[in-house]
Amino acid sequence: MSKFSSYNFAGQKALIRVDFNVPLDKQTFAITDDTRMKATIPTIKKILKDGGSVILMSHLGRPKEGPEEKYSLKHLVKHLSELLGGITVKFATDCIGADASELAAGLQPGEVLLLENLRFYKQEEKGDEAFAEKLSKLGDVWVNDAFGTAHRAHASTAVIAKFFAPEKRLFGYVMEGEVNAAEQVLHNAQKPFVAIIGGAKVSDKILIIENLLERATDIIIGGGMAYTFFKAQNGQIGKSLCEEDRFETALSLLKKAEAKGVCIHLPSDSVIADNFAADANTSTAPSNNIPDGWMGLDIAENACGQFINVIKQSKTILWNGPMGVFEMEKFQHGTKAIATAVAEATQNGAFSLVGGGDSVAAVNQFGFADKVSYVSTGGGAMLEYFEGKELPGIAAVKG
């Protein structure tokens, strides 16, 4: 049983770091995607059900110089109340001032308080101890449920931990789920284990690929980054995306994989276009022989078949990054085919973790989010976890 589930919050004020960094409409400040808010509702409800009260703290956006109307968390109060079944959510116009202190002190069991944006203070991102200590005084127990910020050593995500006894530092359900899913893939993966790595740049994914060479049996590489590998091997890639300063890196990764017996799969053919546009003329070509003036924007049929076969045989699947420019309908077939294959493999018993903004957007867009084992909300945090880095927000709870 999880530590959070077994903890009794009766009579306790739980100070929860949530990730309510949600997109807002610029004119009306209406929330355009409440996924992150919905994710943390079970954590809040468990505490309230126990007879505890909840104080929520989060950042929103990147305010430059103190408070800005467009980044105020007051825009979230009404919707949060609805998500919690109509509970009145109190709002503090500050996070460490008199208003926050008074409202927190007067909070009764079953009540919820939302603090104003933490990043209205520069001390938050600087990891300032005095700021963290002021926050800590608002609650009896600290719950970190913001995996999306776990890779930041900020005041509310990591530094604050030192002001709570070890038994008063907990992960919420979001963090527990994220950490358990990542641990299963990194440390308890059943073989064959395939990592599907896509996206634009090799430079963004070097560390994750290197770390996975120690663990995976197969690594599928798609998206724009694949063309750097082809050009490094003297392939013709037309005007496809390419990082010429990464040729040595690409060749080194291929060499390391071969030495470790890890099979790297590059797409045999590509859907090519004469322009980076939704209405471009398209054709197909071998990925290492793309004509001048054309660019690869998706994986084509043979590559889809090649990748699907690998995925179907796998027991563990990590997917980070799309296979092409899936935002444009002409170039979404490859990513959709991979999503379908991952869902089918999951149905047949594989454990699948989808992490990283674009692959998460893809499984949501194609309706597969509930057909994979776990969809990470983490983005950058998930990437750093798979690069083998220790995340401050996780280390702070584990002590």
C-alpha atoms as one frame of an Amber mdcrd trajectory, in Angstrom:
protein
   0.000   0.000   0.000   1.268   3.491  -0.790   2.515   5.768   1.970   0.010
   8.417   0.897  -2.977   6.037   0.968  -2.095   4.784   4.443  -1.515   8.260
   5.911  -4.406   9.629   7.983  -4.860  13.365   7.400  -7.572  13.827  10.065
  -7.142  17.236  11.704  -4.070  17.970   9.556  -3.525  20.921   7.242  -1.936
  19.481   4.105   0.198  21.919   2.137   0.196  20.497  -1.386   2.514  21.553
  -4.215   0.357  21.003  -7.300   1.041  21.699 -10.961  -1.758  24.068 -11.937
   0.337  25.617 -14.711  -2.575  25.347 -17.138  -3.137  27.246 -20.403  -5.567
  30.173 -20.188  -7.427  32.017 -22.920  -5.678  35.399 -23.341  -8.932  37.403
 -23.455 -11.253  35.688 -20.983  -8.691  33.843 -18.784 -10.807  30.690 -19.229
  -8.878  27.413 -18.792  -8.329  25.758 -22.198  -6.913  22.442 -20.890  -7.568
  21.300 -17.303  -5.705  17.956 -17.509  -3.221  18.878 -14.783  -5.949  20.114
 -12.444  -8.029  16.963 -12.921  -4.980  14.774 -12.244  -4.580  16.014  -8.677
  -8.272  15.876  -7.627  -7.979  12.329  -6.146  -5.113  13.520  -3.910  -7.180
  16.453  -2.628 -10.305  14.328  -2.117  -8.444  11.688  -0.096  -7.211  14.352
   2.353 -10.653  15.950   2.689 -12.297  12.544   3.161  -9.879  11.795   6.017
 -11.000  14.981   7.758  -8.038  17.114   6.812  -7.901  20.511   5.118  -5.990
  21.437   1.971  -3.745  24.386   1.102  -2.761  24.371  -2.577   0.288  26.125
  -3.983   1.381  26.328  -7.621   3.046  28.485 -10.215   1.349  29.677 -13.412
   3.281  30.901 -16.436   6.474  32.925 -16.260   5.760  36.269 -14.606   8.759
  38.581 -15.011   8.432  41.299 -12.377   6.057  40.361  -9.570   2.265  40.021
  -9.870   0.585  40.071 -13.299  -3.175  39.763 -13.798  -2.826  37.184 -16.580
  -0.855  34.859 -14.290  -3.101  35.085 -11.233  -4.353  31.763  -9.881  -7.648
  33.451  -8.992  -8.722  32.562 -12.566  -8.697  28.877 -11.506 -10.878  29.144
  -8.386 -14.300  28.671 -10.003 -13.272  25.666 -12.084 -11.406  24.056  -9.196
 -14.553  24.364  -7.107 -16.526  22.585  -9.865 -13.931  19.793 -10.133 -14.230
  19.254  -6.371 -18.006  18.839  -6.594 -18.986  22.358  -5.627 -16.788  22.847
  -2.547 -16.110  26.543  -1.944 -12.436  27.197  -2.641 -10.948  30.052  -0.635
  -8.324  32.209  -2.319  -5.382  34.019  -0.732  -4.188  37.114  -2.596  -0.625
  36.209  -1.637   1.323  33.050  -0.824   3.421  34.133   2.189   1.757  37.398
   3.319  -0.809  38.169   6.017  -3.777  37.085   3.871  -2.282  33.622   3.276
  -1.311  33.217   6.966  -4.747  34.247   8.295  -6.741  32.110   5.855  -4.489
  29.086   6.467  -4.703  29.512  10.253  -8.487  29.624  10.142  -8.926  26.677
   7.781 -11.320  24.002   9.081 -11.359  20.289   8.233 -12.898  19.755   4.782
 -11.931  23.234   3.553  -9.696  24.147   0.606  -7.457  27.190   0.182  -5.623
  28.156  -3.012  -2.607  30.447  -2.664  -1.622  33.094  -5.210   1.085  32.330
  -7.805   4.369  31.295  -6.154   6.394  32.815  -8.990   5.178  36.318  -8.144
   8.203  36.019  -5.844  11.639  35.556  -7.430  12.626  33.632  -4.272  10.539
  30.658  -5.466  12.712  29.845  -8.485  15.890  30.754  -6.623  15.114  28.082
  -4.007  15.266  30.664  -1.230  15.252  29.030   2.241  13.550  31.891   4.082
  10.737  31.886   1.490  10.403  28.084   1.773  10.233  28.340   5.566   7.414
  30.916   5.398   5.448  28.603   3.105   6.073  25.625   5.412   4.449  27.408
   8.363   1.066  27.296   6.584   0.646  23.509   6.886   1.288  20.511   9.145
   2.284  18.095   6.396   3.840  18.710   2.945   2.599  16.780  -0.089   4.421
  17.047  -3.411   2.045  16.197  -6.242   3.686  18.254  -9.010   5.751  15.865
 -11.128   5.986  18.469 -13.895   8.221  20.583 -11.644  10.080  17.741  -9.914
  13.255  18.498 -11.891  13.401  22.018 -10.416  15.101  22.705  -7.063  12.623
  25.480  -6.269  11.501  26.607  -2.804   8.100  24.872  -2.955   9.210  21.737
  -4.830  12.330  20.734  -2.899  13.810  23.216  -0.388  10.625  23.277   1.734
  11.126  19.581   2.624  13.746  20.383   5.265  11.084  22.130   7.368   9.009
  18.954   7.706   9.890  15.731   9.525  10.471  12.768   7.146   7.087  11.215
   7.998   5.397  14.539   7.151   6.809  14.589   3.584   4.710  12.663   1.100
   4.099  12.153  -2.597   0.489  12.663  -3.712  -1.165  10.200  -6.085   0.115
  11.981  -9.232   3.732  11.817  -8.067   3.382   8.238  -6.842   1.955   7.151
 -10.179   4.665   8.944 -12.156   7.520   7.639 -10.024   6.183   4.064  -9.989
   5.693   4.026 -13.777   9.151   5.457 -14.421  10.781   3.066 -11.937   9.075
   0.105 -13.579  10.490   1.070 -16.977  13.956   2.064 -15.774  14.635  -0.617
 -13.190  12.100  -3.436 -13.553  11.506  -3.621 -17.287  10.502  -6.952 -18.748
  12.390  -7.756 -21.952  12.106  -7.203 -24.878  12.100  -3.494 -23.972  11.649
  -1.014 -26.821  12.215   2.723 -26.479  10.561   4.794 -29.210  12.378   8.108
 -29.477  11.153  10.805 -31.841  11.185  14.552 -32.166  13.270  17.070 -34.032
  16.764  17.052 -32.568  19.374  14.459 -31.662  20.905  16.998 -29.257  17.721
  16.986 -27.149  17.777  13.203 -26.795  21.466  12.213 -26.538  21.426  11.610
 -22.785  18.161   9.671 -22.811  19.404   7.406 -25.644  22.736   6.818 -23.868
  20.983   5.875 -20.621  18.575   3.576 -22.468  21.469   1.750 -24.156  22.077
   0.218 -20.712  18.487  -1.022 -20.468  16.579  -1.384 -23.731  16.815  -4.252
 -26.205  15.580  -2.069 -29.091  15.551   1.673 -29.776  13.328   3.050 -32.526
  14.373   6.476 -33.810  11.888   8.560 -35.792  10.988  12.182 -36.393  13.358
  14.852 -37.669  16.257  13.522 -35.604  16.483  10.382 -37.773  17.875  12.372
 -40.734  20.977  13.415 -38.787  21.744   9.672 -38.433  21.255   9.084 -42.172
  23.391  12.067 -43.233  26.108  11.025 -40.757  26.255   7.709 -42.683  26.611
   9.565 -45.999  22.925   9.299 -46.894  21.141  11.842 -49.106  18.425  13.636
 -47.093  17.464  16.563 -49.359  16.513  19.530 -47.214  15.341  17.430 -44.252
  16.064  18.632 -40.742  19.677  17.940 -39.841  22.170  18.811 -37.095  25.515
  18.690 -38.892  27.418  19.308 -35.669  25.977  16.050 -34.291  27.279  13.571
 -36.879  29.959  12.236 -34.530  27.374  11.883 -31.753  25.029   9.919 -34.031
  27.785   7.573 -35.224  29.025   7.111 -31.665  25.508   6.151 -30.477  25.207
   3.579 -33.295  28.607   2.144 -32.387  27.791   1.948 -28.660  24.469   0.248
 -29.430  26.190  -2.361 -31.572  28.758  -3.036 -28.832  25.993  -3.514 -26.258
  23.803  -5.663 -28.524  21.041  -3.057 -28.640  19.234  -2.890 -31.960  18.704
   0.659 -33.243  15.914   0.898 -35.817  15.909   3.831 -38.231  12.964   4.371
 -40.632  13.628   2.659 -43.975  11.417   5.090 -45.913   9.851   8.512 -45.438
   6.880  10.557 -46.545   8.587  13.520 -48.200   7.325  16.993 -49.080   8.554
  19.838 -51.273   7.691  22.336 -48.555   7.052  22.484 -44.809   3.326  23.138
 -45.224  -0.008  21.382 -44.793  -0.733  21.692 -48.522   2.741  20.656 -49.749
   3.192  18.170 -52.586   4.121  14.774 -51.156   5.804  11.560 -52.252   7.785
   8.744 -50.623  11.471   7.896 -50.773  14.060   5.767 -48.998  15.064   7.762
 -45.911  18.723   7.744 -46.964  17.995   8.813 -50.563  15.712  11.851 -50.490
  15.921  14.064 -53.621  17.274  17.614 -53.445  14.581  20.164 -52.588  12.485
  17.609 -50.651  12.290  16.917 -46.920  11.186  13.974 -44.788   8.174  14.870
 -42.623   6.878  11.435 -41.569   7.769   7.754 -41.647   6.295   5.864 -44.623
   4.651   2.431 -44.999   7.712   0.162 -44.836   9.069   1.964 -41.796   5.652
   1.735 -40.120   5.589  -2.028 -40.712   9.185  -2.385 -39.513   8.520  -0.450
 -36.287   5.143  -2.093 -35.594   6.764  -5.562 -35.708   9.283  -4.531 -33.042
   6.584  -2.961 -30.841   4.295  -6.009 -31.074   7.026  -8.290 -29.720   7.870
  -6.038 -26.770   6.954  -6.487 -23.118   7.983  -2.952 -22.048   7.514   0.194
 -24.162   8.700   3.737 -23.539   7.518   6.325 -26.072   8.963   9.822 -26.165
   8.448  11.976 -29.261   6.395  11.738 -32.482   7.428  10.087 -35.760   6.659
  13.140 -37.897   4.875  16.472 -38.097   1.639  14.928 -36.778   0.005  18.346
 -36.331  -0.462  18.372 -40.134  -2.894  15.739 -41.395  -0.694  14.666 -44.338
   2.145  13.791 -41.969   0.359  12.150 -39.036  -0.014   8.603 -40.355   3.290
   7.355 -38.900   2.683   8.694 -35.410  -0.876   7.346 -35.468   0.355   3.912
 -36.589   2.841   3.836 -33.690   0.136   4.921 -31.227  -2.125   2.127 -32.488
   0.671  -0.450 -32.175   1.554   0.673 -28.635  -2.130   0.419 -27.630  -2.415
  -3.087 -29.124   0.793  -4.269 -27.451  -0.519  -2.922 -24.137  -3.767  -4.806
 -24.627  -1.675  -7.948 -25.148   0.121  -7.520 -21.821   2.988  -5.082 -22.413
   3.639  -2.197 -19.989   3.668   1.105 -21.894   4.704   4.534 -20.687   4.146
   7.593 -22.880   6.045  10.687 -21.769   7.070  14.017 -23.258   4.775  16.765
 -24.472   4.367  15.868 -28.145   3.848  12.120 -27.729   1.329  12.822 -24.961
  -0.451  15.277 -27.278  -0.467  12.586 -29.979  -2.020   9.828 -27.840  -4.627
  12.326 -26.652  -5.370  13.547 -30.178  -5.762  10.016 -31.536  -7.823   8.805
 -28.579  -5.347   6.276 -27.162  -4.627   7.885 -23.765  -6.727   5.289 -21.902
  -5.298   2.401 -23.959  -1.700   2.657 -22.731  -0.447   1.794 -19.237   0.606
   5.274 -18.200   0.650   8.771 -19.697   3.139  11.039 -17.949   2.242  14.664
 -17.252   5.918  15.362 -16.641   7.449  16.615 -19.890  10.896  17.905 -18.928
  10.844  16.081 -15.605  10.191  12.731 -17.280  12.992  13.371 -19.779  15.492
  14.139 -17.027  14.377  11.051 -15.101  15.144   8.875 -18.124  18.467  10.612
 -18.599  19.349   9.098 -15.235  19.318  12.346 -13.284  18.116  12.595  -9.710
  15.120  14.921  -9.589  15.171  17.375  -6.646  11.399  17.080  -6.072  11.670
  13.307  -5.692  14.863  13.339  -3.632  13.296  15.873  -1.236  10.450  13.504
  -0.332  12.580  10.379  -0.211  15.142  12.202   1.949
